[in-house]
Amino acid sequence: MTVQFQATAIQPRRIVRMPALLERVGLSESEVRRRIKAGTFPRPVKLGPRAIGFVVADVDAWLDALTTREAA
């Protein structure tokens, strides 16, 4: 009997800080914070007492949703 396993690549969850996020999405920091408060932007994750970051996959999904909505 032969058993085969399919290897799945585990993608590490990348986190970016605010400066890299702003460059990625093309918005100002105040606009990003406004959208977070309104619930229309991915929530940040707390990295420490005074540090936040954003999960890249969440931000990319948000960007994809924007472009999909504009194309419709």
The 8 nearest C-alpha neighbors of each residue, nearest first, counted from 0:
[[1, 2, 3, 4, 5, 6, 7, 8],
 [0, 2, 3, 4, 5, 6, 7, 8],
 [3, 1, 0, 4, 5, 6, 7, 8],
 [4, 2, 1, 5, 6, 0, 7, 8],
 [5, 3, 6, 2, 7, 1, 8, 0],
 [4, 6, 7, 3, 8, 2, 9, 1],
 [7, 5, 4, 8, 9, 3, 10, 2],
 [8, 6, 9, 5, 10, 4, 11, 3],
 [7, 9, 10, 6, 11, 5, 12, 4],
 [10, 8, 7, 11, 6, 12, 13, 5],
 [9, 11, 8, 12, 13, 7, 56, 55],
 [12, 10, 13, 9, 8, 14, 56, 55],
 [13, 11, 10, 14, 54, 55, 56, 9],
 [14, 12, 55, 54, 11, 15, 56, 53],
 [13, 15, 54, 53, 55, 52, 12, 16],
 [16, 14, 52, 53, 19, 20, 55, 54],
 [15, 17, 52, 19, 18, 20, 53, 51],
 [16, 18, 20, 19, 21, 52, 15, 28],
 [19, 17, 21, 20, 16, 22, 15, 28],
 [20, 18, 22, 21, 17, 16, 15, 23],
 [19, 21, 17, 23, 22, 18, 16, 15],
 [22, 20, 18, 24, 23, 19, 25, 26],
 [21, 23, 19, 25, 20, 24, 18, 26],
 [22, 24, 20, 21, 25, 19, 26, 18],
 [25, 23, 21, 26, 22, 20, 62, 58],
 [24, 26, 22, 21, 23, 27, 20, 28],
 [27, 25, 21, 24, 30, 31, 28, 22],
 [26, 28, 30, 29, 31, 21, 25, 32],
 [27, 29, 31, 30, 32, 26, 21, 17],
 [28, 30, 32, 27, 31, 33, 26, 34],
 [31, 29, 33, 27, 32, 28, 34, 26],
 [30, 32, 28, 34, 33, 29, 35, 27],
 [31, 33, 35, 29, 30, 34, 28, 36],
 [34, 32, 30, 36, 31, 35, 29, 37],
 [33, 35, 37, 39, 31, 40, 36, 32],
 [36, 34, 40, 32, 38, 37, 33, 39],
 [35, 37, 33, 34, 38, 32, 39, 40],
 [38, 36, 34, 35, 39, 33, 40, 32],
 [39, 37, 35, 36, 40, 34, 41, 42],
 [38, 40, 34, 37, 35, 41, 36, 33],
 [39, 41, 35, 34, 38, 42, 61, 31],
 [42, 40, 57, 58, 43, 35, 39, 61],
 [43, 41, 35, 40, 44, 53, 38, 57],
 [44, 42, 53, 52, 51, 41, 45, 54],
 [45, 43, 52, 51, 53, 46, 42, 54],
 [44, 46, 51, 47, 50, 43, 52, 48],
 [47, 45, 51, 50, 44, 52, 48, 49],
 [46, 48, 50, 49, 45, 51, 44, 52],
 [47, 49, 50, 46, 45, 51, 44, 52],
 [50, 48, 47, 51, 46, 45, 52, 44],
 [51, 49, 47, 46, 48, 45, 52, 16],
 [52, 50, 45, 46, 44, 43, 16, 49],
 [51, 53, 16, 15, 44, 43, 14, 17],
 [52, 54, 43, 14, 15, 44, 55, 16],
 [55, 53, 14, 57, 56, 13, 58, 15],
 [54, 56, 58, 57, 13, 14, 59, 53],
 [57, 55, 59, 58, 54, 60, 12, 13],
 [58, 56, 60, 54, 55, 59, 41, 61],
 [57, 59, 61, 55, 60, 56, 62, 41],
 [58, 60, 62, 56, 61, 57, 55, 63],
 [61, 59, 63, 57, 62, 58, 56, 64],
 [60, 62, 58, 64, 59, 63, 57, 65],
 [61, 63, 59, 65, 64, 60, 58, 66],
 [64, 62, 60, 66, 65, 61, 67, 59],
 [65, 63, 67, 61, 62, 66, 68, 60],
 [66, 64, 62, 68, 63, 67, 69, 61],
 [65, 67, 69, 63, 68, 64, 70, 62],
 [68, 66, 64, 70, 65, 69, 63, 71],
 [67, 69, 65, 71, 66, 70, 64, 63],
 [70, 68, 66, 67, 71, 65, 64, 63],
 [69, 71, 67, 68, 66, 65, 64, 63],
 [70, 68, 69, 67, 66, 65, 64, 63]]
